[in-house]
Every structure is written in C-alpha cells, then in structure tokens.
Amino acid sequence: MIGNLVIPILIIVVAIVIALSCVRVVKQSRVGIIMRLGKFRKVADTGVHFLVPFLDQMSYIIDLRENVVDFPPQPVITKDNVTMQIDTVVYYKITDPVRYVFEIADAITAIENLTATTLRNLIGELDLDETLTSRDVINTKMRAILDEATDKWGIKVNRVELKNIMPPHDIQVAMEKQMRAERERREAILQAEGNKSASILQAEGEKQSAILRAEAKKEAMIREAEGLKESSILKAQGEAEAVKEMAIAKAQGEAEVILKVQEATAKGLREVLSAMKESDVDERILALKSIEALEKVAQGNATKLVLPSDTVNFLGTFKGIKEVLSDDKN
C-alpha cells in the first residue's frame, strides 16, 4: 500500500519543482533575455514570467540603470613628447538589451580599449599646458566619440571624465618651480601696483593740499582787500560827512552873524531915524548919514546888502547929477 503511494508522490514533487523552476521574477530597472533552445525568444520586462519547461531559459539579466566604470591609468604622449598617465571614468547606460547581449561579447573591455585609443588620439593633438587646462574640451570630445561608437552595441555614453592627469616627476617639479615663479612675479607686480597707487594718491593729496592752501591764501587776500576797501570808503564817507557838517555849521554861523549884524544895523538905523525925527533933521543930512552908514556896512564881511528905498532914490539923484555934468562938459 505504501509502495503504491511513493511513485505518485514523487511525480507530484517533481512536477512542483519543475513548475517552480519555470517561474522567473524580474526586478525593477532590469530586463531578462529569454532563450528557447539556444535562440532568442523575447525580452522579459519587470514582473513574473513563466517559462516552458525544458525549452525556455532566462539566460541574461540586464541592469538598465546608469553604470560607472573606473578605468586604470593609461599612458599617453602629448604633442610636445611628454609622457603622462591619465585615468578616466565612464558613465554609461544600456538602452537596447538585445544588442547589448548579441552585438558585443565583452562591452566593458571594448569601452575601456576604445577609451584608451580615443584618449591617446586627443592628447596627441595637444601640448602639456593645453592638456592640463582643457579637461572640459577633452571630456566633451571623448563622450561624443564613445557614444557614437557604442550606439550599435545598445549602449548610451552619458559622460566621460578625466579623473587624474599625472605628468612625470621631473615635469611636476618644473611645474611647481614655474608656479612658484609665477606667484612671486604676481606678488611683485601687485606690490609695485600698490606702491604706484600709493604714490599717485600721495601726489594727488599733496596737489589738493597745495590747491586748498592757495585758495585759502587767495580768499584771505581778497577779504583783506575788501576790508581795506570798505575801511577806505567808510573813512572817506566819514571825512565827507565831517566836511559837510563843518561847512553847514560854518554857513549857519555866518548866516547867524550876518543876521545879527543886519538886525543890529537895522535897530541902529531905527534909533537914528527916531532921533532925527525928534530933532527935525533935514532930509539931505539924513541921506548923507545913510551913505556913511552904508559905507561902514560895506566894509564888513557880508556879501549881501539890504538898502532902504530912500537911499536908492538918493543914489539915483547922484546919478542924475553926474549925467547933467557930463552933458555940460560936452
């Protein structure tokens, strides 16, 4: 009874094992290459896949993520015959799993050799200084060349970087000396420019100081001249005012003297006239006395004389007598 159950159990176990072996799970960002009897059948995407027992086989699992390969240093020779070591880093991604599997046997080795030959060609066109300063140019050219060459292999080269550029030891020593000399030269230039700027600024400061001193002296002289001018004007105005006031005072004094003299004369005449009226003096005697009084008045400092009308008439009489005598002589 037990012997009869062993065979079916074995068959069931074998069937389960075979069924489980035919189930394949492809993870995210990966694809599988299914082969049937040694021939490509299809590409298995992410997920669960069932294979035909004894016929189908998932021969390759391809990673579709971006990969990085760091290649060892490669000897290259520059245009000026300097040998150096350069190592590169290549970033690539598989875009076509079928061509990646069937078009190239060893893609990494092929990319490494292609990178080395391309790098030697590019560096051979540059001298040492250009090689050290043209990393971006070299990276761009290498990426374009490698991407074009690996496109038929189902590979996309995204980026190529020169990791290290290592010249020979003697070249490194010479470069260090050159860099040290260049730094010393720049330091000397900067120091000379600083001294030059300081001298220029000092000269400009002295120039401005001299200009300000000259302007201050000029302003002081102008103010001193204006002060002397105003002082002279004020002095002249004061002297003119003094002369004017003296002349006015003198004129007023002379006028008052003349007025008092004339008032005294008039008063004397009035008194004489009153006495004459009281004494009943003859008019001819009165006229003569008037003339004598006028003679005394004329001898004074007055420039103007006020004559009575009688005196004027009496003088007119003398003029008429003179004319008559003149006619008789003729």
RAUR-V110440 format. One record per residue. N is the residue number from 0. D_FIRST is the distance of its C-alpha to the first C-alpha in whole Angstrom. Layout:
n: [N,N]
d_first: [D_FIRST,D_FIRST]
This chain:
n: [0,1,2,3,4,5,6,7,8,9,10,11,12,13,14,15,16,17,18,19,20,21,22,23,24,25,26,27,28,29,30,31,32,33,34,35,36,37,38,39,40,41,42,43,44,45,46,47,48,49,50,51,52,53,54,55,56,57,58,59,60,61,62,63,64,65,66,67,68,69,70,71,72,73,74,75,76,77,78,79,80,81,82,83,84,85,86,87,88,89,90,91,92,93,94,95,96,97,98,99,100,101,102,103,104,105,106,107,108,109,110,111,112,113,114,115,116,117,118,119,120,121,122,123,124,125,126,127,128,129,130,131,132,133,134,135,136,137,138,139,140,141,142,143,144,145,146,147,148,149,150,151,152,153,154,155,156,157,158,159,160,161,162,163,164,165,166,167,168,169,170,171,172,173,174,175,176,177,178,179,180,181,182,183,184,185,186,187,188,189,190,191,192,193,194,195,196,197,198,199,200,201,202,203,204,205,206,207,208,209,210,211,212,213,214,215,216,217,218,219,220,221,222,223,224,225,226,227,228,229,230,231,232,233,234,235,236,237,238,239,240,241,242,243,244,245,246,247,248,249,250,251,252,253,254,255,256,257,258,259,260,261,262,263,264,265,266,267,268,269,270,271,272,273,274,275,276,277,278,279,280,281,282,283,284,285,286,287,288,289,290,291,292,293,294,295,296,297,298,299,300,301,302,303,304,305,306,307,308,309,310,311,312,313,314,315,316,317,318,319,320,321,322,323,324,325,326,327,328,329]
d_first: [0,4,5,5,7,9,11,12,13,15,17,18,19,21,22,24,25,27,28,29,31,33,34,38,40,44,46,50,53,50,49,46,47,44,44,42,41,44,47,48,46,47,48,46,48,47,44,40,39,36,36,35,32,33,36,38,39,41,44,47,47,51,53,56,57,61,60,63,64,66,68,69,73,75,78,80,84,87,90,92,90,88,85,82,79,77,73,72,69,68,66,64,61,59,60,58,54,54,57,57,54,55,59,59,57,58,60,61,63,64,66,67,69,70,71,73,75,76,77,79,81,82,83,85,87,88,90,89,91,89,86,86,87,85,82,81,83,81,77,78,79,76,74,75,75,71,70,71,70,66,66,65,62,61,62,65,67,69,71,72,74,76,75,77,80,81,84,86,87,91,90,89,92,94,93,93,97,97,96,98,101,100,99,103,104,103,104,108,108,107,109,112,111,111,115,116,115,116,120,120,119,122,124,123,124,127,128,127,129,132,132,132,135,137,136,137,140,141,140,142,145,145,145,148,150,149,150,153,154,153,156,158,158,158,161,163,162,164,167,167,167,169,172,171,172,175,176,176,177,180,181,181,183,185,185,186,189,190,190,191,194,195,195,197,199,199,200,203,204,204,206,209,209,209,212,214,214,215,218,218,218,219,216,217,217,213,212,213,211,208,208,209,206,204,205,204,200,200,200,197,193,193,192,193,196,196,200,202,203,207,206,205,208,210,209,209,213,213,211,214,217,215,215,218,220,218,220,223,223,222]
